[in-house]
Amino acid sequence: MGGQLLAIETTAYCSCGYCCNWEYGLMCGPWYLAFQKRFPLIRPRRRRKPRTGRKSYLVDKYWTATSLSGAPYEGLTATETFPRQARAGPLHIRSLSHPVDLAVRLALFPWRLLGQPGTIAADPRCYPFGTRIQVPGYGWGRVEDTGGDVKGPARLDLYFRSHRQALHWGRRTVKARVVKPGESRIDKLPLPGFMRGGLQGLDHLFHSVFTM
């Protein structure tokens, strides 16, 4: 696999409004009425065009506290992908130690049987998009997002499906393996491109089964 081991402080986030800076609002022409948990419960805010061309709805999610404040919230990462939580492969020790969960995945959600890398938010000046990072206790992840508080090489934000899981992770300093694009052992092999691509495909399949 290659890469380098680094001590990195990790935090966690999910897709909730608190973590991702969005709120529900009722569209009213060039404005929307934001629903708040504090007084006043409804507050008018100016509406902006969406970052992408997606359709706006009468009741929608809107960005807050970011450069996109007032624009409809798409739920996408900075690389315009949907965030994912890391999932261990079927022959990973975490999966084998929970045979009931593994059986449910196989019976009801066979498309979720293989492992998958999670979404990681990082400073792209330090870790370019596509950088793969193995975080102990979380699994493999890929840098696909950014964050206002995620600055420098010693900070990462890990995506979880629920706020409860994100709170459980909290803040941990771990020894993570960082593999930037073009720096894996396969990338450095003196082989033709098609052979290197085939090896990368086999490597991805191996990790989808045994690690991730």
TIDOKE-663546 format. One record per residue (C-alpha): residue number from 1; x, y, z negated. Coordinates in steps of 0.1 Angstrom, whole numbers, plus 5000, padded with zeros to 4 digits. Layout:
% residues N
+-----+------+------+------+
|   k |   xx |   yy |   zz |
+-----+------+------+------+
| NUM |    X |    Y |    Z |
...
+-----+------+------+------+
END
This chain:
% residues 212
+-----+------+------+------+
|   k |   xx |   yy |   zz |
+-----+------+------+------+
|   1 | 5000 | 5000 | 5000 |
|   2 | 5028 | 5024 | 4992 |
|   3 | 5022 | 5059 | 4978 |
|   4 | 5033 | 5073 | 4945 |
|   5 | 5021 | 5070 | 4909 |
|   6 | 5012 | 5103 | 4893 |
|   7 | 4997 | 5113 | 4859 |
|   8 | 4965 | 5131 | 4868 |
|   9 | 4937 | 5146 | 4847 |
|  10 | 4903 | 5134 | 4860 |
|  11 | 4868 | 5146 | 4853 |
|  12 | 4835 | 5134 | 4867 |
|  13 | 4805 | 5148 | 4886 |
|  14 | 4772 | 5137 | 4902 |
|  15 | 4746 | 5151 | 4925 |
|  16 | 4725 | 5168 | 4899 |
|  17 | 4719 | 5205 | 4899 |
|  18 | 4742 | 5211 | 4869 |
|  19 | 4772 | 5194 | 4885 |
|  20 | 4767 | 5205 | 4921 |
|  21 | 4753 | 5240 | 4915 |
|  22 | 4718 | 5239 | 4930 |
|  23 | 4683 | 5247 | 4919 |
|  24 | 4648 | 5240 | 4932 |
|  25 | 4630 | 5269 | 4949 |
|  26 | 4597 | 5277 | 4967 |
|  27 | 4603 | 5293 | 5001 |
|  28 | 4587 | 5327 | 5005 |
|  29 | 4599 | 5342 | 5038 |
|  30 | 4634 | 5357 | 5034 |
|  31 | 4632 | 5349 | 4997 |
|  32 | 4626 | 5319 | 4975 |
|  33 | 4612 | 5316 | 4940 |
|  34 | 4638 | 5298 | 4919 |
|  35 | 4625 | 5274 | 4891 |
|  36 | 4646 | 5278 | 4860 |
|  37 | 4646 | 5261 | 4826 |
|  38 | 4651 | 5294 | 4808 |
|  39 | 4631 | 5326 | 4807 |
|  40 | 4620 | 5339 | 4832 |
|  41 | 4609 | 5305 | 4844 |
|  42 | 4605 | 5318 | 4880 |
|  43 | 4630 | 5342 | 4896 |
|  44 | 4631 | 5356 | 4932 |
|  45 | 4663 | 5351 | 4951 |
|  46 | 4673 | 5360 | 4987 |
|  47 | 4674 | 5330 | 5010 |
|  48 | 4702 | 5324 | 5034 |
|  49 | 4705 | 5302 | 5066 |
|  50 | 4716 | 5266 | 5059 |
|  51 | 4753 | 5257 | 5066 |
|  52 | 4741 | 5231 | 5091 |
|  53 | 4711 | 5232 | 5113 |
|  54 | 4689 | 5211 | 5091 |
|  55 | 4652 | 5220 | 5086 |
|  56 | 4642 | 5240 | 5054 |
|  57 | 4612 | 5228 | 5034 |
|  58 | 4586 | 5247 | 5014 |
|  59 | 4600 | 5233 | 4982 |
|  60 | 4638 | 5228 | 4986 |
|  61 | 4671 | 5228 | 4968 |
|  62 | 4693 | 5259 | 4970 |
|  63 | 4729 | 5265 | 4963 |
|  64 | 4738 | 5286 | 4933 |
|  65 | 4772 | 5300 | 4920 |
|  66 | 4791 | 5292 | 4952 |
|  67 | 4799 | 5311 | 4984 |
|  68 | 4768 | 5294 | 4999 |
|  69 | 4745 | 5308 | 4972 |
|  70 | 4710 | 5311 | 4985 |
|  71 | 4715 | 5286 | 5013 |
|  72 | 4696 | 5253 | 5013 |
|  73 | 4716 | 5225 | 4996 |
|  74 | 4723 | 5196 | 5019 |
|  75 | 4740 | 5173 | 4994 |
|  76 | 4771 | 5169 | 5016 |
|  77 | 4807 | 5170 | 5007 |
|  78 | 4832 | 5195 | 5022 |
|  79 | 4838 | 5170 | 5049 |
|  80 | 4801 | 5167 | 5056 |
|  81 | 4797 | 5132 | 5043 |
|  82 | 4773 | 5119 | 5016 |
|  83 | 4792 | 5113 | 4983 |
|  84 | 4796 | 5077 | 4971 |
|  85 | 4806 | 5061 | 4938 |
|  86 | 4834 | 5036 | 4940 |
|  87 | 4822 | 5000 | 4941 |
|  88 | 4843 | 4969 | 4933 |
|  89 | 4846 | 4941 | 4959 |
|  90 | 4828 | 4908 | 4952 |
|  91 | 4860 | 4890 | 4941 |
|  92 | 4873 | 4919 | 4920 |
|  93 | 4876 | 4911 | 4883 |
|  94 | 4850 | 4937 | 4874 |
|  95 | 4824 | 4920 | 4897 |
|  96 | 4833 | 4885 | 4886 |
|  97 | 4829 | 4895 | 4850 |
|  98 | 4792 | 4905 | 4857 |
|  99 | 4779 | 4875 | 4876 |
| 100 | 4742 | 4885 | 4873 |
| 101 | 4749 | 4919 | 4888 |
| 102 | 4769 | 4903 | 4916 |
| 103 | 4740 | 4878 | 4923 |
| 104 | 4715 | 4907 | 4925 |
| 105 | 4738 | 4925 | 4949 |
| 106 | 4740 | 4894 | 4971 |
| 107 | 4703 | 4886 | 4970 |
| 108 | 4687 | 4920 | 4972 |
| 109 | 4714 | 4944 | 4985 |
| 110 | 4737 | 4923 | 5007 |
| 111 | 4749 | 4954 | 5025 |
| 112 | 4763 | 4965 | 4991 |
| 113 | 4783 | 4933 | 4985 |
| 114 | 4816 | 4946 | 4998 |
| 115 | 4835 | 4972 | 4979 |
| 116 | 4836 | 5008 | 4989 |
| 117 | 4859 | 5038 | 4980 |
| 118 | 4843 | 5065 | 4960 |
| 119 | 4843 | 5102 | 4968 |
| 120 | 4870 | 5123 | 4951 |
| 121 | 4871 | 5161 | 4949 |
| 122 | 4906 | 5175 | 4949 |
| 123 | 4927 | 5205 | 4960 |
| 124 | 4932 | 5200 | 4997 |
| 125 | 4964 | 5220 | 4996 |
| 126 | 4978 | 5192 | 4974 |
| 127 | 4958 | 5162 | 4987 |
| 128 | 4946 | 5165 | 5023 |
| 129 | 4912 | 5151 | 5032 |
| 130 | 4915 | 5114 | 5037 |
| 131 | 4940 | 5109 | 5009 |
| 132 | 4933 | 5076 | 4992 |
| 133 | 4937 | 5075 | 4954 |
| 134 | 4934 | 5045 | 4931 |
| 135 | 4921 | 5056 | 4897 |
| 136 | 4923 | 5029 | 4869 |
| 137 | 4888 | 5023 | 4855 |
| 138 | 4871 | 5038 | 4886 |
| 139 | 4887 | 5021 | 4916 |
| 140 | 4898 | 5034 | 4950 |
| 141 | 4886 | 5067 | 4962 |
| 142 | 4890 | 5090 | 4991 |
| 143 | 4895 | 5128 | 4990 |
| 144 | 4864 | 5142 | 5008 |
| 145 | 4854 | 5171 | 4987 |
| 146 | 4866 | 5202 | 4968 |
| 147 | 4856 | 5220 | 4936 |
| 148 | 4860 | 5254 | 4922 |
| 149 | 4877 | 5241 | 4891 |
| 150 | 4898 | 5215 | 4908 |
| 151 | 4931 | 5232 | 4915 |
| 152 | 4966 | 5219 | 4917 |
| 153 | 4981 | 5184 | 4920 |
| 154 | 4972 | 5173 | 4884 |
| 155 | 4933 | 5176 | 4887 |
| 156 | 4907 | 5153 | 4903 |
| 157 | 4869 | 5151 | 4901 |
| 158 | 4853 | 5117 | 4906 |
| 159 | 4818 | 5112 | 4919 |
| 160 | 4793 | 5090 | 4900 |
| 161 | 4757 | 5082 | 4909 |
| 162 | 4742 | 5095 | 4876 |
| 163 | 4749 | 5122 | 4852 |
| 164 | 4749 | 5097 | 4823 |
| 165 | 4778 | 5078 | 4840 |
| 166 | 4796 | 5111 | 4846 |
| 167 | 4793 | 5121 | 4810 |
| 168 | 4805 | 5087 | 4799 |
| 169 | 4837 | 5091 | 4820 |
| 170 | 4843 | 5125 | 4805 |
| 171 | 4878 | 5138 | 4809 |
| 172 | 4907 | 5112 | 4812 |
| 173 | 4943 | 5114 | 4821 |
| 174 | 4953 | 5084 | 4841 |
| 175 | 4983 | 5071 | 4861 |
| 176 | 4968 | 5072 | 4896 |
| 177 | 4983 | 5058 | 4928 |
| 178 | 4982 | 5085 | 4956 |
| 179 | 4985 | 5075 | 4993 |
| 180 | 4983 | 5105 | 5016 |
| 181 | 4974 | 5101 | 5053 |
| 182 | 5003 | 5085 | 5072 |
| 183 | 5022 | 5075 | 5040 |
| 184 | 5010 | 5039 | 5035 |
| 185 | 5034 | 5010 | 5042 |
| 186 | 5014 | 5001 | 5073 |
| 187 | 5016 | 5036 | 5087 |
| 188 | 5054 | 5035 | 5085 |
| 189 | 5058 | 5002 | 5103 |
| 190 | 5075 | 5005 | 5137 |
| 191 | 5046 | 4990 | 5156 |
| 192 | 5024 | 4999 | 5186 |
| 193 | 4993 | 5019 | 5177 |
| 194 | 4968 | 4991 | 5185 |
| 195 | 4988 | 4966 | 5162 |
| 196 | 4990 | 4991 | 5134 |
| 197 | 4952 | 4998 | 5138 |
| 198 | 4945 | 4960 | 5135 |
| 199 | 4966 | 4957 | 5104 |
| 200 | 4948 | 4987 | 5089 |
| 201 | 4915 | 4970 | 5096 |
| 202 | 4926 | 4938 | 5079 |
| 203 | 4939 | 4958 | 5050 |
| 204 | 4906 | 4976 | 5046 |
| 205 | 4887 | 4943 | 5047 |
| 206 | 4910 | 4928 | 5020 |
| 207 | 4905 | 4957 | 4997 |
| 208 | 4867 | 4956 | 5003 |
| 209 | 4867 | 4921 | 4990 |
| 210 | 4893 | 4920 | 4963 |
| 211 | 4898 | 4955 | 4951 |
| 212 | 4882 | 4989 | 4958 |
+-----+------+------+------+
END
